[in-house]
């Protein structure tokens, strides 16, 4: 794989529909880029990331509208996102779906990074297209965030609007298309791209939720992620932690040994990403705790031991530290909604 990374080929179907709604012949556009039609039908196929950058830049030049990529929201279908699309639809809440996006976004585009965090004023989704200050960056952000917001609206209702949006791009001469699409205050020229959802919106149970199905999709996605990115130390570390959790708190030396690394090497590689072994353990436990709490068939006592805690009070303290609420309160949202 070259340094530009790769993108899931079926995502390109969104791009072809996008250029079509702007009056460009999608078949001719595809041929110009040299992409075979059978590749776009292959759910396992991937295309070079640099080709996606070229395609968006070419589309921008032909269309002549700097807001054109926002209309990607009209062009997506769950199947275009592979297993991730269907895992999203079956998520219990938007927060759960955004956490899935955080974990598995590399499957869609290997240079993409998402970060979902619970903050005092809501749930924030930070997006990094991985292109630095390249001119194609704002186009990728518009393309991606418009799809993410459209996905939220499919699950939670078309009237949904974020509380706020931050964009790295300088303020356009005409910012109206962005305000019209997002329907909220937008700050341009910010250090990062992100949107904020109100906590009550992000954590409200969704009518499309199917927890057993979502957990099955997570298994497929984890296997796909591990197969695609053997160099992803965080995913490999999380997978090993999950395998050991029910036996108790996994130690750094034990996880490092399972990965064929020394403890010092593991810590050094995590530190290069701004992480510690404990932060990866906490994130893994939090992700799994939310999945277990979404399942009404599992008691909090059972979940306590499945996560490797020796007593329920320790789990309650940890979950409150991760999410700002007790496990019973998180589970109670579904009951009172």
C-alpha positions in Angstrom: 0.0 0.0 0.0 1.5 3.4 -0.9 1.8 6.4 1.4 -1.4 7.8 0.1 -3.3 4.9 1.7 -6.5 3.4 0.3 -10.2 3.9 0.3 -13.0 1.3 0.2 -14.0 1.1 -3.5 -17.8 1.1 -2.8 -17.5 4.6 -1.3 -16.7 5.7 -4.8 -20.3 5.1 -5.8 -21.2 8.1 -3.6 -18.7 10.2 -5.4 -20.1 9.1 -8.8 -23.6 10.0 -7.8 -22.3 13.3 -6.4 -20.8 14.4 -9.7 -24.0 13.2 -11.5 -26.2 15.5 -9.4 -23.9 18.3 -10.5 -24.5 17.5 -14.2 -21.3 15.4 -14.9 -21.6 12.1 -16.8 -20.5 9.6 -14.1 -19.5 6.9 -16.6 -17.2 9.3 -18.4 -15.8 10.6 -15.1 -15.1 7.0 -14.0 -13.3 6.2 -17.3 -11.3 9.4 -17.0 -10.0 8.2 -13.7 -9.3 4.7 -15.0 -11.5 2.9 -12.5 -13.0 -0.4 -13.7 -16.8 -0.8 -13.1 -16.4 -4.3 -11.6 -14.0 -2.8 -8.9 -16.9 -0.6 -7.6 -19.1 -3.7 -7.2 -16.5 -5.6 -5.2 -17.2 -5.1 -1.5 -13.6 -6.1 -0.7 -11.9 -3.9 -3.2 -9.8 -0.9 -2.3 -8.5 2.0 -4.4 -5.5 4.3 -3.9 -6.2 7.3 -1.7 -4.3 9.6 -4.1 -6.9 8.6 -6.8 -9.7 9.8 -4.5 -7.9 13.1 -4.0 -7.5 13.5 -7.7 -11.2 12.7 -8.3 -12.4 15.3 -5.8 -10.0 17.9 -7.2 -11.1 17.2 -10.7 -14.8 17.4 -9.7 -14.2 20.7 -8.0 -12.6 22.1 -11.1 -15.4 21.0 -13.4 -18.3 21.9 -11.1 -16.9 25.3 -10.0 -18.9 25.4 -6.8 -16.7 25.3 -3.6 -19.7 23.9 -1.6 -20.4 21.0 -4.1 -19.2 18.2 -1.8 -21.9 19.0 0.8 -24.4 17.3 -1.5 -22.7 13.9 -0.8 -25.4 13.8 1.9 -28.0 13.1 -0.9 -25.9 10.4 -2.5 -25.0 7.8 0.1 -26.5 4.4 0.8 -25.5 2.1 3.7 -24.2 -0.5 1.3 -21.6 2.1 0.0 -20.0 1.9 3.5 -19.8 -1.9 3.6 -20.4 -3.5 6.9 -19.9 -0.2 8.6 -23.1 1.1 7.0 -25.2 -1.6 8.4 -23.5 -1.5 11.8 -24.3 2.2 11.9 -28.0 1.6 11.2 -28.3 -1.0 14.0 -26.6 1.2 16.6 -28.5 1.8 19.8 -27.7 5.5 19.9 -26.0 8.1 17.7 -23.2 8.1 20.4 -22.7 4.4 19.9 -22.7 4.8 16.1 -20.1 7.6 16.3 -17.9 5.5 18.6 -18.1 2.8 15.9 -17.0 5.3 13.3 -14.1 6.3 15.6 -12.9 2.7 15.8 -13.5 1.6 12.2 -13.2 4.7 10.0 -9.9 3.5 8.7 -11.7 0.8 6.8 -13.5 3.4 4.8 -10.3 5.5 4.2 -7.0 4.4 5.7 -5.8 8.0 6.4 -9.1 9.1 8.1 -9.2 9.5 11.8 -12.3 10.2 13.9 -12.5 10.9 17.6 -15.8 10.8 19.5 -15.8 12.3 23.0 -18.4 13.0 25.6 -18.0 16.6 26.7 -19.8 18.8 29.2 -21.9 20.4 26.4 -22.5 17.3 24.3 -20.9 14.6 22.2 -18.2 15.8 19.9 -17.0 14.1 16.7 -13.6 15.3 15.5 -12.6 14.5 12.0 -9.1 14.4 10.5 -8.9 13.7 6.7 -5.2 12.9 7.0 -4.1 15.3 4.2 -2.7 18.1 6.4 -3.0 21.5 4.6 -3.5 20.0 1.1 -6.1 21.9 -1.0 -8.2 18.7 -1.2 -8.6 18.6 2.6 -11.7 20.9 2.8 -13.4 19.0 0.1 -12.8 15.7 1.9 -14.2 17.2 5.1 -17.3 18.5 3.4 -17.8 15.1 1.7 -17.3 13.1 4.9 -19.1 15.3 7.4 -22.1 15.8 5.2 -22.5 12.0 4.9 -22.0 11.6 8.7 -24.7 14.2 9.4 -27.0 12.5 6.9 -26.4 9.2 8.6 -27.4 10.8 11.9 -30.5 12.2 10.3 -31.5 8.9 8.9 -31.4 7.3 12.3 -32.7 10.2 14.5 -34.9 12.2 12.2 -34.3 14.6 9.3 -34.8 17.7 11.5 -31.6 16.9 13.5 -29.0 19.7 13.5 -25.7 19.8 15.4 -25.3 22.3 18.3 -22.2 23.7 16.5 -19.7 22.9 13.7 -16.0 23.8 13.5 -14.3 23.8 10.1 -10.6 24.3 9.3 -11.4 25.9 5.9 -11.3 29.7 5.8 -14.7 31.3 5.7 -16.0 31.1 2.1 -17.1 34.2 0.3 -20.6 32.7 0.5 -21.0 30.6 3.7 -24.8 30.1 3.2 -24.6 26.6 1.8 -22.8 25.4 4.9 -25.2 27.1 7.2 -28.2 25.8 5.2 -26.9 22.2 5.4 -25.8 22.0 9.0 -28.5 24.3 10.4 -26.4 25.6 13.3 -23.6 28.1 14.1 -20.4 27.4 12.2 -16.9 28.6 13.1 -14.6 28.7 10.1 -10.8 28.8 10.3 -10.7 26.6 13.3 -7.7 24.2 14.3 -9.8 21.1 13.6 -12.9 19.8 11.8 -15.7 18.7 14.2 -19.4 18.8 15.0 -21.1 18.7 18.4 -24.4 17.0 19.1 -26.5 17.7 22.1 -26.1 14.9 24.7 -29.9 14.2 24.8 -29.9 13.7 21.0 -26.7 11.7 20.9 -27.7 9.4 23.7 -31.4 8.9 22.9 -32.3 5.3 21.9 -32.9 4.8 18.2 -35.9 3.0 16.7 -33.6 1.2 14.3 -31.4 -0.3 17.0 -30.6 -4.0 16.8 -28.1 -4.7 19.4 -27.3 -8.4 18.7 -26.9 -7.6 15.0 -24.7 -4.5 15.8 -22.4 -6.7 17.9 -22.1 -9.3 15.1 -21.2 -6.5 12.7 -18.5 -5.3 15.2 -16.9 -8.7 15.1 -16.7 -8.6 11.3 -15.4 -5.0 11.4 -12.7 -5.9 14.0 -11.5 -8.8 11.8 -11.5 -6.6 8.7 -9.6 -3.9 10.5 -7.0 -6.3 11.8 -6.6 -7.9 8.4 -6.1 -4.6 6.6 -3.8 -2.9 9.0 -1.4 -5.3 10.6 0.7 -2.2 11.7 -2.2 -0.8 13.7 -0.8 -1.3 17.2 -3.9 0.2 18.9 -6.3 -2.2 17.2 -4.0 -5.2 17.8 -3.6 -4.1 21.5 -7.4 -3.8 21.9 -8.0 -7.2 20.4 -5.6 -8.8 22.8 -7.0 -7.0 25.8 -10.5 -8.2 24.8 -9.3 -11.8 24.7 -8.0 -11.5 28.3 -10.5 -9.3 30.0 -12.7 -12.0 31.5 -9.7 -13.4 33.3 -9.0 -10.1 35.0 -7.1 -7.0 34.3 -4.6 -7.7 31.5 -1.1 -6.5 32.3 1.1 -4.6 29.9 3.8 -7.3 29.9 1.2 -10.0 29.1 -0.3 -8.0 26.2 3.2 -7.1 24.8 4.2 -10.7 24.9 1.0 -11.7 23.0 1.9 -9.1 20.4 5.5 -10.4 20.1 6.9 -7.1 21.5 8.8 -6.1 24.6 6.8 -4.0 27.1 9.1 -1.1 26.4 8.5 -1.4 22.6 4.7 -1.5 23.2 4.8 1.6 25.4 7.0 3.5 23.0 4.7 2.8 20.0 1.7 3.8 22.0 3.4 6.9 23.3 4.2 7.9 19.7 0.4 8.1 19.2 -0.1 10.1 22.4 -1.5 7.0 24.3 -0.6 4.9 27.3 -1.3 1.3 27.9 -3.8 2.2 30.6 -5.6 4.7 28.3 -6.0 1.9 25.7 -7.3 -0.5 28.4 -9.8 2.1 29.6 -11.0 2.9 26.1 -11.4 -0.8 25.3 -13.4 -1.4 28.5 -15.5 1.6 27.9 -16.4 0.6 24.4 -17.3 -2.9 25.6 -19.2 -1.7 28.6 -21.5 0.4 26.4 -22.1 -2.6 24.2 -22.9 -4.8 27.2 -25.2 -2.2 28.8 -27.1 -1.9 25.5 -28.0 -5.5 26.0 -30.9 -5.8 28.5 -30.2 -9.5 28.9 -26.9 -8.8 30.8 -27.1 -7.6 34.4 -24.7 -5.0 35.7 -23.2 -7.6 38.0 -22.5 -9.9 35.0 -21.0 -7.0 33.0 -18.7 -6.2 36.0 -17.0 -9.5 35.8 -17.0 -9.7 32.0 -15.0 -6.5 32.0 -12.5 -7.9 34.5 -13.6 -5.9 37.5 -13.5 -7.7 40.9 -16.5 -5.8 42.3 -19.4 -3.7 41.0 -18.4 -0.6 42.9 -15.1 -0.5 41.0 -16.9 -0.8 37.6 -19.4 1.9 38.6 -16.5 4.3 39.5 -14.7 3.6 36.3 -17.8 4.0 34.1 -18.6 7.3 35.8 -15.0 8.5 35.1 -15.3 7.4 31.4 -18.8 8.8 30.7 -19.8 11.1 33.5 -22.7 8.8 34.6 -23.3 5.6 36.4 -23.9 2.4 34.5 -27.5 2.3 35.7 -28.1 5.8 34.6 -26.7 5.0 31.1 -29.0 2.0 30.9 -31.9 4.0 32.3 -31.8 6.4 29.3 -33.6 3.7 27.2 -36.2 3.3 29.9 -37.1 6.9 30.3 -36.9 8.0 26.6 
